[in-house]
Amino acid sequence: MPRPNRILPIQPIQDVLETLNPFKARKQRLMNYNPVTGPLTRKPTECEKITIFNYSHTYFEEVTVKGGDVAAIFRHIDSKNTVWINVDGINKETVHRICIELGVHILLEDDIMSIGQRAKMDEIGDHLFCLLPMMYFNAETCTIEQEQVSIVLGKNFVISFQEDAERDVFNHVRDKLRINNSRIRSVGADYLCYSLIDVIVDSYYLIIEKLGERIELMEDAVQHQANTRAQARINLLRKELLLFKRAIAPVRELVNGFLKSESDLLEERTTKYFKDVYDHIVQANDLTENYRDVLLNVQDLYHTQINLKMNEIMKVLAVVTTIMAPLTFIVGIYGMNFDNMPELHTKNGYYYTMGLMLFLLVGMIIFFRKKKWF
């Protein structure tokens, strides 16, 4: 893969400012969200898709059900096998009917329908529930997008609810389920739950990698083009990093909740896999914190470059002022309107004066150059 250009393309400042408007609204929605005053219900999703994976070590069935046809879901569920119900697009009626049929507590149903929730893990009744963000990097706008994913673990089944029906990071899990004699088909629903959380956490590293590339490019750009447009880009990248850290930081507590859980739904052999996910999310948080420090250093570099540029300008102006001072002095003297000024009546006085001024000008320039003052 060819290495990207080391210098960021710089847009006119007006274009940069115009791009900040949607980011400002998104920041306010994510950073200042209040679950008390925020919207209590979701808008109905037009695109809804439900996929069912019914499998065991020797059996596999994959069925796609039209949105709203909840009754068809349970016709494909076999209590002897492990079942994964993946709901793309969240509608209240569909969520309610699935939760009622599988005995999911009403509080967990409310969490699934919630908006802007912090990542968390709950254990209510016979179910384990977790809610965490699924992150994507938008290459066109260089921003981070996220959707809320809810996962319910029960006896022999896992239900996952996604906001966006067009994309997710679960294809790796689906591919493994389609392979005969794969490990995921040899173990229970708790391992499937682990696998879903694991691919979400691993996808965070792709975002971190993209952010790292942007920070590296930004550092090079600041060294060559330290201007207000570069400052605007630094601020934009800093906000994206802040939103990303705010989203993934609680995931560590979520995974730790599975490690500490004594639920019968989690087999002892699966706990070590959650320990691996815990290590990954801790590392992701550490990398994010490191990139935050690097970005602060880039911001300091920007201010240093601005100060150096200002110092260069001030040095040139000081040299020009110093050179012009004796010339201005000479011109000021001979510009006085006194009657008794012998030099004014000298035949070649004008040429002598101009020659003296030229001599001073060249002499001071040579002197300053030898001193390496400019």
N, C-alpha and C positions, 0 to 999 in steps of 0.2 A: 504493500500500500504506500503510495507516494506521501512524503511528509508535507503537511500543509505549509502554506506560506508563513514565514516567521513574522511578517508585518500585518497587522490587522487592517482591513480596509476601513478607512475613515469616511464616514458619511458627513454631510453638512450638519451643523449643530441643530438646525431646525428639524431635520429628519430624526435625529436622536431624541430630541425633546418630544416629538410626536409619538415615538414608540413607547415612551414612558407612561402614557395615559392608561392603556390597558393593564400594564404591570402595576400601576398605582392602585387600580381598583382590585386587582387580584391580591395584592399585598394586604389591603384592608380586609378583604374577605377571609384570608387565611390567618393573619396575625391578630386581628381584632374581633374574631368571631365570638359571639356570646350565645351559648346554647339556650339561654333563657329568653332573650329577645329575638333570636334568629327564627327562621322558618321552622315550623313544627312538623311539616309533612313534605314529602318529595312530590315533585311533579310527575305524573304518570309517564312511563317510558314507552315510546312508540315501538322501538325495536327491542323485543324481548325474545330470548332464546334459552331453552333449557336442554342441557345435555346430560344424559345418564350413562354412567359407566358401571355395569354390573359384572363383577369378575371374581374369580377364584384362581387357584393355581392351575386348574385345567379348563376353566370356562371363562369366556369373555364376550360381553355384549355391549355395544355402543349404540345408543338411540338418541335422536334429536326430536324434541317435542316442541310443538308450536306454543308460543307464549299464551298463557291463560288456560291451557289444557292440563290442569294440575292432576285431574283424575288419571290421565294417561301415564303419569310418572309412576304411580304406585302399582300399575299393572306390570311394570318391568322390574320391580324390586323383589328380590329373593332373600328371605331372612337367613339363608345358609351362606350367602355370598357377601362380599363387601361391595357397598354401593357408594358411588360418588355422584351427587346431584350438583351440577354447576349451573347456576342461574345467572345469565347475562342480561342486565337491565332489571332494575328493581321497581316492581309495582306492588303497592300495598296489598291488594287483594291476593296476588300470587304468594307473597311472603306469608300472609296470614294463614292461608289454606295449607301451605306446606308445614308451617309451625304447628298448627292445630293437629294435623295428621300424624306428625312425628313427636308430639308432646313437648315441643320446645316452649320454655317459659315465656310469658308475655313481656318480661323485662328484656329478654334477649331479642325478642321481636322488635321492641322499641329501639334497641341499639342498632339493629340492622337497618331500620328505616331512618335513623338519625342522620344528620348532616354535620360535617366538620368535627367529628369525634376524635379525641386523642386515642392513639393506639393503646389497647388494653387487653387483658385476659380475665375471664370470669369463669367460675365453676358453680353452676346452679342446677340442682337436681341431678339428673342422670346425663347431663350434657356439659361439655367444655366448650367455651366460646372465646374466640379471639377476633379482634378488629385491628387492622393495620393498613397503612397506605401502600398502594402499588404505584411505583414511580416510572415516568417516561421522560426522555430528553427530546425536546422539540428542536431539531437541527435548523429549522427555518428561522425561528425567533431566538434560538439559543436560550430557551427557558425550560424550567422543569414543570411537568404536568403530573398530576396525581389523581388517583381515584381511591375511594374507600372500599376495602374488601372485608367481608365478614365470613368467618369460617365456624361452622358448628360441628363438633365431633360427638357422635353418639355411638351406641353399640352397633357395630358393623356398618356404620354409614358416616359419611361426611357430606355436609352441605356447604357450598361456597356461593356467596352472593357478590356480584360485581356490578358497578355502576355503568361501565362502558361495555357495550355488547360488541364493539368492533375490534378490541385488542386486549391482550393480556400476556402474561409470561408463563402460562401453564402448558405450553406446547411440549416442553421437555418431559413433563409428567405424563401427558397423554401418549407421547411416543413410547415411553417405557411401559405403559399399561397395555399397549398393543402388541408388545413382544411376548411371545410364549416363554414360560419358565423364568420370567424376569423376577428380580427380588421383590419388587413392589407388589407383585401379584401373589407372593408367597407369604406375606405377612398381613397384619390386620389394618383396620381403619386408622389406628393411631399413627402408623408409619405413613399412610397417605396424607394425614394432616401435617405431619412433619415435612413431607416432601413439598407440599404447597407453600408452607411458610419458608422453607429453605430456598426455593426458587425466587420467591419475592425478595428475600434478604440478599441473595446473590445478585439480583438485578440492580441493587443499590450500587454495586461496584462499577457497573457500566455508567451510571450517572456520575459517580466520583471520578471516573476516568475522563469523561467529557469535561467536567468542571476543571480537572487538572490541566487538560489541554488548553482550555480557554484562559486559565490563569497564566500558563506559560507564555501563550501568545500575547497576553496583555502585558506581561513583564517586558517582553521584547519591544512591544509597540510604545510603551511609556518611555523607554530609553531613546527612541527615535522621534517620537511625536508626543511630547508632553504638552497637551493643550486641554482646553475645556471639554472637547469631545472625548478624549481619553478618560478624563475624570468622570464623565457621565457613564461611560462603559464600566468603569471600575465600580461605581455605585450600583449599577444594575447587576453586575456579577456578585457583588457582596450581598445584595438582597436575595438573590437566588440561592446562594450558599446558606444564608440564614434560614430561609424557608425550608430548605432541604434538611438541615440539622434539626430544626424544630419538629419536622415530621418523623424522622427516624429515631430520635433520641429515646422516646418511650418504648420503642420496640424491644429494647434490652430488658425492660421490666416485664414485658409480655412473655418473652422466651424464658425468663427466669421463673415466671409463674408456672410454666409447664415443668420446669426442673424441680420445683418445690411441691408440685401437686402430688397427692396421694390417691388420686382417682383410680378406680379399677379399670377405667377406659385406657389407661396408659400402661403398657407392659414395661417391665424393667429393662428389657433389651432395647427399647426405643428411647429411653432416657438419655443414653450416651449420644444419640444422634441430635437431640435437642441441645446437648452440651456443645456440639460442633457448631450449631446455628448460633448459640450464644457467643462463642468465640468470634464468629464472623461479624455479628452485629456490633460487638465491642470494637473490633478492628475498624469497621466502617465508621463508627463514631470518632475513633481516634484519627483516622485519615481526614475526616471532615474538619475536625478541630485543627489539624496541621495545615490544611489548605486555607482555613480561616486566618491562621497566623501568616501564611505566605501572602495572602491577599492584603493583609494589613501592611506587610513589608512593601508590597507593590504600591500601595497608597502612599507610604512614606517615601518611596522612590520617586513617585510623581511629584510630591512637594519638593523633594531635593532637586529634581530636574528643573522645576519652575524657579526655584531660588538661584540655581546656577545660571539659568538663562537670564534672570533679572540682574544678577551680578555682572554678567558679561555686558549687558546693555548699559548698566551704570558705569562700568569701567570705560567703555568707549565714550560715553557722554562726558565723563570726567577728563579723559585725555583731550577730547575736542575743546572742552571749556578751558583747560590749562593752556593749550596751544593758542587759542584765540585771545586769551587774557592780555599778553603783551602787545599783540597787534591792535587790540581795542584801545589799549593805553596810548599807543603812539597816535592812532587816529584821533583819539579824544584830545590830545594835546594840540595837534595841528588843526583841529577843527574849531579852536577857540578864536574869537573875533577880536583879539587885541591888536592895537595899531603897531606897537613896538615888538614885533616878532621878526628878527632878521632873517630867519630861515624862509619866511614866506616870500621874500624878495630875491632869494637865490635863483639863478637862472635854471640850474638843474636840480633844484630841491625836490621836486616831485619824484624824479627818477632815483635820487639818493634814498628817499624815504621808502619807496616801493622796494628797492633793493635790500634795504635793511630789514623790512618786514619779511621778504622772501627768505633772506638768510636766517632769520629767527625761526621761521616756519620749518625750513628744512633741517636746521640744526636741532630743534626740539624733537622732531620726528626721529632723527637718527639716534639721539640720546635715549629716547623712550624705547626704541627698538633694541638698543644694546642692553638696556636694563630689563628687557623682556616684560615690559609693563603692558604690552598689547601685541 
